[in-house]
Amino acid sequence: MTAADDENDGQATERVVIRDRRKIDPKAEAKGTAAVKEKPPVGAHRAAEPEEGAGAEVAETAVTAFGAELEALRNELDERTHDLQRVTAEYANYRKRVDRDREKAAENTIGVVLTALLPVLDDIDRAREHGDLVGPFASVAESLTAVTGKLGLTVFGEKGDPFDPNRHEAVAHQTSADVTEATCIEVMRRGYTLGERLLRPAMVAVADPE
């Protein structure tokens, strides 16, 4: 052992430092690091993407469910439409029935009033036949006749009318060579109708052909 060796044993061993004087580009190093970090593992994208068969099956199921729901909505709409049409028809029939009943009730009321006035009209007819319908009484009679006519009262029964058992009441019969069918030859009391309703038949004498 030399003196130099003894001297080294007594002192601390110096650290060896290796210096690399090659130039390193920081940008290239950063890009390399990012590329390493961003590179996905092999097969990762395959695991994330669903299989083609499974996606088609899900889409078909969704379309089927949507079609069933749409069909149910259409059926419900048709049912509600039919209900509305039925209610509308029933309401229209109800209104027609109410209007018809109202008109009938009004006609019946008018008929009752006019029937009560028929004896007065008979007196006016007799006064007219005897020439007594003059002066103020004539004006009153004409006004009453006009009012009853506006209410729908129609008079019938004239000498020479064909006899109609539905409209005439025969109180006398005789035969005559001057007629070819049953004919009213005398009117004792005229008849009245209200619209198509017969209020009172005409009282007549009838001549039958020989």
KAQUIPE-V987097 format. One record per run of one state. SS is the DSSP state (@ for helix, = for strand, . for the rest). FROM is the first residue (numbers start at 1). TO is the last residue. If there is no record, write none. Layout:
ss=SS from=FROM to=TO
ss=SS from=FROM to=TO
This chain:
ss=. from=1 to=2
ss=@ from=3 to=10
ss=. from=11 to=25
ss=@ from=26 to=38
ss=. from=39 to=43
ss=@ from=44 to=48
ss=. from=49 to=51
ss=@ from=52 to=129
ss=. from=130 to=134
ss=@ from=135 to=150
ss=. from=151 to=152
ss== from=153 to=156
ss=. from=157 to=161
ss== from=162 to=162
ss=. from=163 to=167
ss== from=168 to=176
ss=. from=177 to=182
ss== from=183 to=189
ss=. from=190 to=190
ss== from=191 to=194
ss=. from=195 to=196
ss== from=197 to=200
ss=. from=201 to=201
ss== from=202 to=209
ss=. from=210 to=210
